Amino acid sequence: MIAALAAIVAVGGLLVGLVVTRGDGGGSGDPVAESASGGLTGGDFHSIAVDPSNPERIFVGGHQAVSESTDGGATWSEVPTLRDADAMGWVFTTDSVYVSGHPGLTVSVDRAGSFERSNDGLPDTDLHALGGTDRVLYAAGPAVGVSARTEPDGPWDQRTAKAGQSFFGRILVDPTKPETLIAADAANGVVASADGGRTWNLLPSGLVSATWLSRSGPDGQTIVASGGAGAALSSDGGATWEPLRIPPGASLIELSPEDLDTMYAGIHDGERVRVSISQDAGGTWSDS
């Protein structure tokens, strides 16, 4: 009897494992809640983005998949309509959420509930970096450099072919001065433009490479740049920088839009991303 019961328990455990594994595989399109295993992104990790309207809502993205947490990184589910979107750049506006990658632009009009491809008029669909406000969108990619669109469905204007080929992730756009931009440059570090992306200059971040930028605070002066070369913090809008302590294995850092002391560090582990949280501006870190 005991042996039979043990066999039933073993089979039951195997079945549970199979169900979880099947859900984790992601091909079905049904979101599956995760736990400490982290959010599915696939074999790479391109982006970590906090919804500015809900600081507990975090997205992590890679070439294969995007996953969402609504509880500050404790549990995760895949976003089915962003499968294979290669999520690199993110823009949250009043009415829409934009995600860029190799397939081009993917757009949501229901606060990231669902997404659809929207590539009409793009100069090229390989967009490694994206930024914008309600008034303007900026995109950058290896084939065309930097382009901008100033109307919701208007034409894209190429701003320069001399820069932007190695931009990656989020382009920061000053909400009060939309011609003022800061970008993460995988080949150079952190760069800035004061003329809407037409010309760029290198900022003294101390990083030889950067693939993600994040901004926080009521005045937007606190900026963190991060990537495989480490992370750096600026408290004056990019004029001066200092190294930022991050957890071992972390590559991308996202700031809470409301709390200057809260930071999220993405750690790529296999095909998933675990998130570590600091509530003292990077002084200490703990698992979410």
C-alpha positions as CSV (number, residue, x, y, z in Angstrom):
1,M,0.0,0.0,0.0
2,I,2.8,2.4,1.0
3,A,4.7,1.5,-2.2
4,A,1.6,2.1,-4.3
5,L,1.0,5.5,-2.6
6,A,4.6,6.5,-3.2
7,A,4.2,5.7,-6.9
8,I,1.1,7.8,-7.2
9,V,2.9,10.7,-5.5
10,A,5.9,10.3,-7.8
11,V,3.7,10.3,-10.9
12,G,1.7,13.2,-9.6
13,G,4.9,15.2,-9.1
14,L,6.1,14.3,-12.6
15,L,2.8,15.4,-14.1
16,V,3.0,18.8,-12.2
17,G,6.5,19.2,-13.5
18,L,5.4,18.5,-17.0
19,V,2.6,21.0,-16.8
20,V,4.9,23.7,-15.6
21,T,7.5,22.9,-18.2
22,R,5.0,22.9,-21.0
23,G,3.7,26.3,-19.8
24,D,7.2,27.6,-19.6
25,G,7.9,26.6,-23.2
26,G,5.7,29.5,-24.3
27,G,4.5,28.3,-27.6
28,S,0.9,28.1,-26.7
29,G,0.4,31.9,-26.2
30,D,-1.2,31.4,-22.8
31,P,0.4,33.5,-20.0
32,V,1.8,31.3,-17.2
33,A,2.5,32.6,-13.7
34,E,6.1,32.1,-12.6
35,S,7.8,32.3,-9.2
36,A,11.5,32.7,-8.3
37,S,12.5,31.3,-11.7
38,G,12.2,34.7,-13.3
39,G,10.7,36.0,-16.5
40,L,11.2,34.2,-19.8
41,T,13.2,36.2,-22.4
42,G,15.1,33.5,-24.3
43,G,18.8,33.2,-24.9
44,D,19.4,36.9,-24.6
45,F,18.3,39.9,-22.4
46,H,17.7,43.2,-24.1
47,S,15.4,45.4,-21.9
48,I,13.9,45.9,-18.5
49,A,11.1,48.5,-18.3
50,V,8.9,49.7,-15.5
51,D,5.4,51.0,-16.4
52,P,5.4,54.7,-15.3
53,S,1.7,54.4,-14.4
54,N,2.3,51.4,-12.1
55,P,5.8,51.0,-10.5
56,E,5.0,47.4,-9.5
57,R,4.6,46.4,-13.2
58,I,7.9,45.4,-14.8
59,F,8.7,44.0,-18.2
60,V,11.8,42.1,-19.2
61,G,12.5,41.4,-22.9
62,G,14.8,39.5,-25.2
63,H,14.8,38.2,-28.8
64,Q,12.4,35.3,-28.1
65,A,10.0,36.6,-25.5
66,V,8.8,39.3,-23.1
67,S,7.6,38.6,-19.6
68,E,5.6,40.8,-17.2
69,S,5.5,41.0,-13.5
70,T,2.7,42.9,-11.7
71,D,4.1,42.5,-8.2
72,G,7.5,44.0,-8.4
73,G,9.3,41.0,-9.8
74,A,8.0,38.3,-7.5
75,T,6.0,36.4,-10.1
76,W,6.0,36.5,-13.9
77,S,4.0,35.7,-17.0
78,E,4.9,35.8,-20.7
79,V,3.2,38.5,-22.9
80,P,2.0,36.3,-25.8
81,T,1.6,39.2,-28.3
82,L,5.3,40.1,-27.8
83,R,6.6,36.6,-28.7
84,D,9.6,37.1,-31.1
85,A,9.3,40.9,-30.9
86,D,13.0,41.1,-29.9
87,A,12.1,43.8,-27.4
88,M,14.9,46.4,-27.2
89,G,13.4,49.9,-26.9
90,W,10.4,50.9,-24.9
91,V,8.2,54.0,-24.9
92,F,5.2,54.6,-22.7
93,T,3.0,57.5,-23.8
94,T,-0.4,58.7,-22.6
95,D,-2.3,56.5,-25.1
96,S,0.2,53.9,-26.3
97,V,3.1,51.6,-25.5
98,Y,5.8,51.1,-28.2
99,V,8.3,48.3,-28.4
100,S,11.1,48.1,-31.0
101,G,13.3,45.3,-32.2
102,H,14.5,43.5,-35.3
103,P,10.9,43.1,-36.6
104,G,10.2,46.8,-36.3
105,L,7.6,48.5,-34.1
106,T,5.1,46.7,-32.0
107,V,2.4,48.9,-30.5
108,S,-0.3,48.6,-27.8
109,V,-3.2,50.9,-27.3
110,D,-4.5,49.2,-24.1
111,R,-1.6,49.9,-21.7
112,A,0.4,46.8,-22.8
113,G,-2.5,44.4,-22.6
114,S,-2.0,43.3,-26.2
115,F,0.4,44.4,-29.0
116,E,0.3,44.5,-32.8
117,R,3.0,45.1,-35.4
118,S,3.0,48.7,-36.9
119,N,5.7,49.2,-39.5
120,D,4.0,51.5,-42.0
121,G,6.4,54.2,-43.2
122,L,9.5,53.0,-41.2
123,P,12.8,53.6,-43.0
124,D,14.0,50.2,-41.8
125,T,12.5,47.6,-39.5
126,D,15.7,46.8,-37.6
127,L,15.3,49.3,-34.7
128,H,17.7,48.7,-31.8
129,A,16.8,51.8,-29.9
130,L,13.6,53.8,-29.3
131,G,12.5,56.9,-27.3
132,G,9.7,59.4,-27.3
133,T,6.9,61.4,-25.7
134,D,3.3,62.1,-26.7
135,R,4.8,64.6,-29.3
136,V,7.6,62.7,-30.9
137,L,9.2,59.3,-31.5
138,Y,12.9,58.7,-32.1
139,A,14.3,55.4,-33.5
140,A,17.8,54.2,-34.2
141,G,19.2,51.2,-36.0
142,P,22.3,49.9,-37.7
143,A,21.0,50.4,-41.2
144,V,19.7,54.0,-41.1
145,G,21.1,55.8,-38.1
146,V,18.6,58.0,-36.2
147,S,15.1,58.9,-37.4
148,A,12.2,60.8,-35.9
149,R,8.4,61.0,-36.3
150,T,6.5,64.1,-35.0
151,E,3.0,63.0,-35.9
152,P,1.2,59.9,-34.7
153,D,0.9,58.3,-38.2
154,G,3.1,60.8,-40.0
155,P,6.3,60.2,-42.0
156,W,9.7,59.4,-40.5
157,D,12.5,61.9,-41.0
158,Q,16.1,60.7,-41.0
159,R,18.0,62.9,-38.6
160,T,21.5,61.5,-39.2
161,A,23.2,58.5,-40.8
162,K,26.5,59.3,-39.0
163,A,25.3,58.1,-35.6
164,G,22.8,55.6,-34.1
165,Q,24.1,52.4,-35.7
166,S,25.2,51.1,-32.3
167,F,22.5,52.7,-30.1
168,F,20.6,50.2,-28.0
169,G,17.6,50.1,-25.7
170,R,15.8,53.3,-24.6
171,I,16.5,56.8,-25.9
172,L,15.8,59.3,-23.2
173,V,13.8,62.3,-24.4
174,D,13.5,65.4,-22.2
175,P,9.7,65.9,-21.9
176,T,10.1,69.7,-21.7
177,K,12.7,69.9,-24.5
178,P,12.0,67.1,-26.9
179,E,15.1,68.0,-29.0
180,T,17.3,67.0,-26.0
181,L,18.2,63.3,-26.1
182,I,20.4,60.8,-24.3
183,A,21.2,57.4,-25.8
184,A,23.0,54.2,-24.8
185,D,25.7,53.5,-27.3
186,A,27.0,49.9,-27.3
187,A,30.2,51.0,-29.0
188,N,31.0,54.2,-27.1
189,G,29.1,54.5,-23.8
190,V,26.5,57.3,-23.3
191,V,25.9,60.0,-25.9
192,A,23.7,63.1,-26.0
193,S,22.0,65.3,-28.6
194,A,20.7,68.9,-28.2
195,D,19.2,69.1,-31.8
196,G,16.8,66.3,-32.1
197,G,19.3,63.6,-33.0
198,R,21.1,65.4,-35.8
199,T,24.4,65.6,-33.9
200,W,25.7,63.7,-30.9
201,N,28.5,64.1,-28.3
202,L,30.0,61.7,-25.8
203,L,29.0,62.1,-22.1
204,P,31.6,61.3,-19.4
205,S,29.9,58.2,-18.0
206,G,33.1,56.2,-17.6
207,L,31.4,53.3,-19.5
208,V,33.0,52.0,-22.7
209,S,29.7,50.5,-23.7
210,A,26.0,50.9,-22.6
211,T,22.8,49.2,-23.7
212,W,20.2,50.6,-21.4
213,L,19.2,53.9,-19.8
214,S,16.7,54.8,-17.1
215,R,15.6,58.1,-15.7
216,S,13.8,59.0,-12.5
217,G,12.8,61.9,-10.3
218,P,10.4,64.9,-10.7
219,D,13.0,66.8,-12.7
220,G,14.4,63.7,-14.6
221,Q,17.9,64.5,-13.5
222,T,18.7,61.1,-12.1
223,I,19.9,58.8,-14.8
224,V,21.4,55.3,-14.7
225,A,23.3,53.8,-17.7
226,S,24.1,50.1,-17.7
227,G,25.2,47.2,-19.8
228,G,27.8,44.5,-19.9
229,A,30.5,47.0,-18.9
230,G,28.8,47.8,-15.6
231,A,26.6,50.7,-14.5
232,A,27.0,54.5,-13.8
233,L,24.8,57.0,-12.1
234,S,24.3,60.7,-12.9
235,S,22.3,63.0,-10.5
236,D,22.6,66.1,-12.8
237,G,21.1,65.0,-16.1
238,G,24.2,63.4,-17.5
239,A,26.8,66.2,-16.8
240,T,28.7,64.1,-14.2
241,W,28.7,60.4,-13.4
242,E,29.9,58.0,-10.8
243,P,30.1,54.1,-10.8
244,L,27.0,52.3,-9.5
245,R,27.3,49.2,-7.4
246,I,25.1,46.4,-8.9
247,P,24.6,42.7,-8.0
248,P,26.9,40.0,-9.5
249,G,25.6,39.0,-12.9
250,A,23.4,42.0,-13.4
251,S,23.6,43.7,-16.7
252,L,20.6,46.1,-17.0
253,I,19.3,48.5,-14.3
254,E,15.9,50.2,-14.2
255,L,14.9,53.0,-11.9
256,S,11.5,53.3,-10.3
257,P,9.8,56.3,-11.9
258,E,8.5,57.6,-8.6
259,D,11.1,56.6,-6.0
260,L,14.7,57.7,-6.5
261,D,16.0,55.1,-4.1
262,T,14.3,52.1,-5.8
263,M,16.2,50.3,-8.5
264,Y,15.7,47.0,-10.3
265,A,18.6,44.9,-11.6
266,G,18.0,42.3,-14.3
267,I,20.1,39.1,-14.1
268,H,20.0,36.9,-17.1
269,D,20.1,33.2,-16.1
270,G,19.7,30.7,-18.8
271,E,16.5,31.7,-20.7
272,R,15.1,33.7,-17.8
273,V,15.7,37.0,-16.1
274,R,15.7,37.3,-12.3
275,V,15.2,40.8,-10.8
276,S,17.1,42.0,-7.7
277,I,15.8,45.2,-6.0
278,S,17.6,48.0,-4.1
279,Q,15.6,50.4,-2.0
280,D,18.6,52.5,-1.0
281,A,19.9,53.8,-4.4
282,G,22.1,50.8,-5.0
283,G,23.7,50.5,-1.5
284,T,22.3,47.0,-1.0
285,W,20.4,44.6,-3.2
286,S,18.0,41.7,-2.4
287,D,16.0,39.2,-4.5
288,S,12.5,40.3,-5.4
